[in-house]
Amino acid sequence: MEIQKRKNKILIANRGEIAVRIIRAAQLLGLQTVAVYAEPDQDALHVAMADEAVKVGPASLAESYLNQDAILAAAEITGCTAIPPGYGLLSENADFAQLVEEKGFIFIGPTAKTIRMMGNKSAARQEMAKIGVPIVAGSHQSFTEAPRGLKQAEEIGYPVMLKAVGGGGGKGMRVVERAESFTGEFQLAQQEVMAVANDKRMYLEKFVDRPRHIEIQVLGDGNGHGLVIGDRDCTIQHRHQKMIEEAPSVYLDESTRQEMFSLALKATERLNYRGAGTFEFLYQGPGRYYFMEMNTRIQVEHAVTEERAGIDLIGTQLALAFGTSIQALEHHEQPVVAIEARVLAKSAGKITGLHLPAGLGIRIETAIYQGYRVPLKSIGQMTLSVFHSKTCYWKLELKFGISKKK
């Protein structure tokens, strides 16, 4: 997985911990890096770590990290050859992926066609059903008006899960218990997703009570070859944001695990998938699981899979984009259980104190540091990953404080 040193330069169309993570992987591969940043993020860690940095706009996401023209201009003036989008922001924007390649850059991720297909969660469900993947009962078509959705909900039967076609990270999701509350929940969900994605389409799934949330990590080379890296359990969440992840899932029986792996590999190869991706399932017990969605990008939870599988997913995705064959990849599962915990700063302000644990088996993924000021329109996010073997248990203590004073 070796790339000729300093031959290529990448522009990271993102911020925060994923931008830091990509920079570290790129450095190991000998790639030069360019960071983009909004004005309030000029002191951000990813800006300091990159070889070059370009300001792309003010605090507003629409005028900075979502400003496709500004990002592509930054890539052009700095002489970049490729753009990894990380997760969130433009990572699952098919129009951006298409524009990147039309302008002559490498988009480090799936093709625009794949993003479009799997990003339309209703269409993705139908595609998975074609190859025999079990799916939850739900909408056959998306809708943009409440009355049409209300009619579909009555056909499916309450409770239902209302979801945004273009959603992600829990945006645009609501559990609707009865018809009387449908319109109100629909409006709230649609408003929420419209704040981050210009897509009003919604769809429905039958609500599955208390399932395990299982993710299957895959890699593809875009030429019909795929690789399943492993599974992780992401059931513990707060407002649809994953907080605790574990690899492998201790709840998943081995027979069902292998069946899910086989289907994920089949889907990866059928899609001619390129890069890193994740198939998400709801699991209720042996042989009882349902496809939920596919994320056509790397995810926050990738670190817990890396610790278990013994593979650098970010570095591998970069190497695949620059021509490494997927047949040349190797990964060796470690005899450990990897656990990842996420801590989110929900208010702006200066980080006045930060204590991070350290020691064998402990891994930190973060973009914050003591003295860093969390911008008003940003979420200061820290991810901590730790793994332990059967004979070793780590007790961790994490402390930090945020002051709102200027």
C-alpha atoms as one frame of an Amber mdcrd trajectory, in Angstrom:
protein
   0.000   0.000   0.000   2.770   2.363  -0.993   2.265   5.573  -2.959   5.175
   7.359  -4.599   6.165  10.000  -2.063   5.180  13.613  -2.774   3.807  12.682
  -6.169   0.227  13.455  -5.191  -1.468  16.131  -3.135  -4.950  15.890  -1.635
  -7.405  18.545  -0.522  -9.502  17.524   2.476 -13.038  18.855   2.040 -13.878
  18.636   5.726 -12.991  19.777   9.237 -12.644  18.445  12.767 -11.474  15.005
  13.773 -11.977  13.356  10.377  -9.795  15.992   8.697  -7.094  15.324  11.313
  -7.450  11.572  10.781  -7.084  11.891   6.989  -4.023  14.109   7.356  -2.309
  11.541   9.575  -3.053   8.717   7.134  -1.859  10.820   4.197   1.395  11.655
   5.947   2.151   7.958   6.397   1.637   7.475   2.653   3.838  10.426   1.741
   0.977  12.548   0.425   0.905  16.319   0.747  -2.261  17.740   2.288  -4.289
  20.902   1.907  -6.859  21.928   4.523  -9.843  24.159   3.925 -11.370  26.180
   6.717 -14.089  28.663   7.564 -13.010  31.906   9.186 -13.804  30.837  12.802
 -11.715  27.667  12.312  -8.407  29.373  11.544  -6.922  27.969  14.775  -8.332
  24.468  14.267  -5.985  21.505  14.597  -6.479  20.273  11.029  -5.396  23.693
   9.728  -2.171  23.564  11.748  -1.369  19.982  10.714  -1.847  20.293   6.940
   0.986  21.287   4.607  -1.166  24.121   3.263  -4.471  25.722   4.267  -6.991
  27.793   2.328  -9.841  29.844   3.790 -13.015  29.105   1.850 -15.527  31.396
   3.532 -17.141  32.801   6.686 -18.793  30.847   9.513 -21.846  29.815   7.516
 -21.570  26.214   6.287 -23.274  27.133   3.031 -20.605  29.754   2.348 -17.623
  27.653   3.426 -17.544  23.856   3.853 -20.565  23.390   1.578 -19.348  25.937
  -0.979 -18.433  23.575  -3.814 -17.006  26.287  -6.073 -14.722  27.601  -3.329
 -13.483  24.116  -2.432 -12.753  23.210  -6.045 -11.004  26.548  -6.572  -8.822
  25.819  -3.538  -7.943  22.414  -4.987  -7.019  23.966  -8.316  -4.840  26.802
  -7.029  -2.909  24.470  -4.700  -2.321  21.849  -7.385  -4.220  18.981  -5.784
  -4.944  15.747  -7.625  -7.631  14.269  -5.368 -10.293  15.192  -2.821 -11.359
  13.003   0.113 -14.622  14.336   1.640 -14.511  12.425   4.954 -17.981  12.151
   6.514 -20.847  14.617   6.769 -20.868  17.883   4.790 -20.314  17.023   1.082
 -19.337  13.377   1.567 -22.615  11.949   0.234 -23.396  14.721  -2.228 -23.575
  13.042  -5.642 -23.501  16.370  -7.491 -20.240  17.282  -5.749 -18.669  13.906
  -6.523 -19.628  14.313 -10.177 -18.320  17.878 -10.327 -15.007  16.857  -8.728
 -14.372  14.295 -11.461 -15.638  16.562 -14.261 -13.004  19.092 -13.160 -10.291
  16.450 -13.477  -9.745  15.551  -9.804 -10.005  12.106  -8.223 -12.978  11.802
  -5.878 -11.857   9.530  -3.049 -15.111   7.690  -2.601 -17.859   6.050  -4.669
 -19.030   7.269  -8.053 -21.792   9.856  -8.242 -24.100   7.150  -9.619 -23.568
   4.940  -6.572 -23.991   7.820  -4.120 -27.215   8.826  -5.845 -28.634   5.311
  -5.781 -27.734   4.438  -2.187 -28.328   7.949  -0.898 -31.956   7.620  -1.936
 -32.825   5.373   0.978 -36.092   4.273  -0.579 -34.329   3.234  -3.811 -31.532
   1.594  -1.807 -34.053  -0.618  -0.036 -35.442  -1.770  -3.376 -31.935  -2.435
  -4.737 -31.029  -4.565  -1.723 -34.298  -6.502  -1.967 -33.327  -7.538  -5.520
 -30.342  -9.514  -4.217 -32.222 -11.120  -1.356 -31.338  -8.801   1.518 -34.226
  -8.717   4.048 -35.761  -5.248   4.408 -38.204  -3.745   6.892 -41.717  -3.123
   5.585 -41.968   0.475   4.414 -42.480   2.968   1.594 -42.190   1.859  -1.989
 -41.789   5.489  -3.031 -40.666   8.687  -1.308 -43.002  11.625  -0.706 -42.733
  15.358  -0.014 -46.220  16.111   1.331 -47.695  14.956   4.645 -51.053  13.625
   3.294 -49.323  11.143   1.000 -47.073   9.968   3.829 -50.054   9.684   6.153
 -51.771   7.361   3.695 -48.649   5.162   3.460 -48.336   5.072   7.256 -51.890
   3.770   7.550 -51.065   1.000   5.068 -47.850   0.021   6.900 -49.365   0.256
  10.379 -48.225   2.291  13.383 -45.749   2.875  14.886 -43.636   3.954  11.915
 -40.186   5.485  11.534 -40.259   8.655   9.440 -36.946   9.246   7.648 -35.454
  11.775   5.259 -34.233  10.369   1.942 -31.227  12.683   2.045 -30.706  12.480
   5.786 -27.750  11.263   7.773 -26.421  11.436  11.309 -29.946  11.138  12.665
 -31.201  14.239  10.846 -34.826  14.068   9.700 -35.799  10.995  11.746 -38.929
  10.686  13.889 -40.859   7.808  15.440 -44.573   8.362  14.835 -46.846   6.480
  17.226 -50.257   7.469  15.841 -51.935   9.247  12.937 -52.803  12.354  14.986
 -49.135  13.249  15.416 -47.975  12.402  11.886 -48.257  15.861  10.283 -46.466
  17.630  13.121 -43.615  15.120  13.189 -43.386  15.233   9.396 -42.949  19.012
   9.411 -40.283  18.904  12.136 -38.325  16.144  10.387 -38.473  17.897   7.025
 -37.361  21.224   8.511 -34.465  19.505  10.281 -33.099  17.830   7.171 -33.625
  20.916   5.002 -31.228  22.773   7.283 -28.390  20.463   6.202 -29.515  19.067
   2.824 -31.664  20.591   0.112 -33.917  17.552  -0.183 -37.540  17.447   1.000
 -38.161  13.788   0.212 -39.219  11.521   3.060 -40.012   7.824   3.381 -41.339
   5.407   6.001 -40.279   2.170   7.643 -42.182   0.008  10.074 -40.734   0.868
  13.499 -38.698  -2.038  14.886 -38.709  -1.943  18.677 -35.401  -2.363  20.560
 -33.225  -3.914  17.823 -29.422  -4.044  17.828 -27.868  -1.635  15.328 -25.269
  -3.658  13.417 -22.902  -2.217  10.803 -20.884  -4.179   8.252 -17.736  -2.423
   6.983 -16.794  -2.971   3.341 -14.191  -1.829   0.828 -14.464  -1.910  -2.959
 -12.162  -1.074  -5.872 -14.840   0.065  -8.334 -14.155  -2.913 -10.614 -16.483
  -5.457  -9.068 -14.132  -6.601  -6.292 -15.027  -6.174  -2.651 -13.841  -7.000
   0.823 -15.761  -7.286   4.105 -13.731  -5.963   7.017 -15.976  -6.859   9.946
 -18.960  -5.818  12.026 -19.608  -3.394  14.851 -22.498  -2.773  17.223 -23.696
   0.850  17.361 -26.895   0.390  19.363 -26.181   2.852  22.190 -27.177   6.257
  20.816 -28.336   9.671  21.979 -30.842  11.409  19.708 -29.758   9.141  16.852
 -26.099  10.052  17.405 -23.955   6.968  18.056 -22.179   7.214  21.396 -20.752
   3.735  22.149 -19.538   1.303  19.468 -18.163  -2.190  19.889 -16.394  -4.525
  17.447 -17.321  -7.247  17.018 -20.904  -7.312  18.279 -21.221  -9.712  21.203
 -24.947 -10.085  20.466 -24.627 -11.295  16.866 -24.633 -15.083  16.452 -21.944
 -16.470  14.148 -24.298 -18.007  11.597 -26.175 -14.744  11.074 -22.887 -12.801
  11.041 -21.539 -14.876   8.136 -24.856 -14.580   6.280 -24.792 -10.796   6.645
 -21.133 -10.685   5.534 -22.006 -12.694   2.427 -24.877 -10.378   1.484 -22.784
  -7.253   2.112 -20.019  -8.586  -0.131 -22.530  -9.518  -2.831 -24.023  -6.015
  -2.729 -20.579  -4.356  -2.789 -19.581  -6.269  -5.904 -22.967  -5.808  -7.592
 -22.680  -2.043  -7.118 -19.073  -1.967  -8.401 -18.540  -0.077  -5.179 -15.441
   2.112  -4.840 -13.848   3.045  -1.530 -15.101   2.516   2.030 -18.764   1.982
   2.815 -21.050   0.621   5.495 -24.170  -1.523   5.341 -26.418  -0.919   8.339
 -28.818  -3.541   9.677 -31.399  -3.898  12.426 -30.857  -7.191  14.265 -33.480
  -8.873  16.472 -31.984 -12.321  16.988 -30.605 -15.319  15.072 -31.709 -15.087
  11.443 -33.851 -12.002  12.108 -32.231  -8.930  10.592 -33.214  -6.183   8.157
 -31.302  -3.839   5.869 -31.671  -0.230   6.979 -29.347   1.839   4.773 -25.892
   2.114   3.267 -23.519   4.952   4.092 -21.396   5.655   1.022 -18.462   7.073
   2.995 -16.131   6.423   5.861 -17.853   6.780   9.247 -17.073   8.159  12.674
 -17.080   4.579  13.940 -14.347   3.400  11.551 -11.715   3.529  14.301 -13.287
   0.743  16.338 -13.248  -1.516  13.274  -9.610  -0.630  12.570  -8.581  -1.714
  16.064 -10.363  -5.045  15.680  -9.434  -5.767  12.051  -5.851  -4.532  12.095
  -6.243  -2.339   9.013  -5.953   1.399   8.345  -9.259   2.095   6.596  -8.448
   5.723   5.774  -5.025   4.898   4.384  -6.486   1.975   2.444  -9.164   4.177
   0.912  -6.489   6.662  -0.195  -4.355   3.863  -1.635  -7.294   2.380  -3.554
  -7.989   5.797  -5.081  -4.405   5.935  -6.353  -4.472   2.496  -7.960  -3.761
  -0.120  -5.294  -5.528  -3.400  -6.093  -8.015  -4.668  -3.546  -6.589  -8.164
  -4.045  -3.336  -6.844  -2.550  -5.002  -5.800   0.696  -4.532  -7.787   3.861
  -6.199  -7.537   7.237  -5.774  -9.752  10.252  -8.381  -9.760  12.989  -6.949
  -9.066  16.416  -8.000 -11.282  19.366  -9.596  -8.287  21.082 -12.889  -6.527
  21.591 -12.620  -2.874  20.571 -14.828  -0.286  22.245 -15.240   3.322  21.149
 -16.870   6.113  23.174 -17.773   9.537  21.819 -18.046  12.749  23.794 -19.755
  15.742  22.186 -19.394  19.357  23.270 -22.866  20.858  22.876 -21.974  24.474
  23.542 -19.515  26.972  22.151 -16.651  28.294  24.235 -13.009  27.885  25.176
 -11.795  24.478  26.366 -10.242  25.425  29.693  -9.188  21.962  30.803  -8.630
  18.668  29.009  -7.369  15.416  30.497  -7.052  12.417  28.168  -6.243   8.861
  29.239  -3.126   7.167  27.908  -1.559   3.730  27.894  -1.269   0.500  25.985
  -4.371  -0.202  23.924  -5.782   3.328  24.173  -6.365   5.381  21.061  -7.627
   8.954  20.833  -9.283  10.487  17.771  -9.979  14.179  18.214  -9.510  17.650
  16.775  -9.722  19.528  20.072  -6.998  20.649  22.433  -6.752  22.625  25.658
  -7.177  26.293  24.825  -9.116  25.623  21.613 -12.273  27.688  21.264 -15.252
  25.699  20.023 -16.956  27.964  17.419 -20.586  28.926  17.925 -21.760  27.097
  14.795 -19.587  24.018  15.285 -19.868  20.933  17.437 -16.672  20.193  19.307
 -16.421  16.442  19.007 -13.999  14.016  20.567 -13.820  10.310  19.924 -12.019
   7.938  22.244 -11.283   4.355  21.165 -10.031   1.628  23.460  -9.699  -2.121
  23.133  -8.992  -4.844  25.645  -8.265  -8.560  25.565  -9.782 -11.248  27.804
  -6.945 -10.815  30.279  -6.695  -7.053  30.257  -9.275  -4.437  31.205  -8.723
  -0.694  31.013 -10.386   1.753  33.368 -10.590   5.141  31.669 -11.141   8.607
  33.021 -11.907  11.520  30.726 -12.276  15.098  31.934 -12.779  18.383  30.138
 -14.347  21.772  30.777 -15.692  24.490  28.510 -15.945  28.134  29.472 -18.438
  30.344  27.637 -16.589  33.473  28.684 -14.705  35.324  25.970
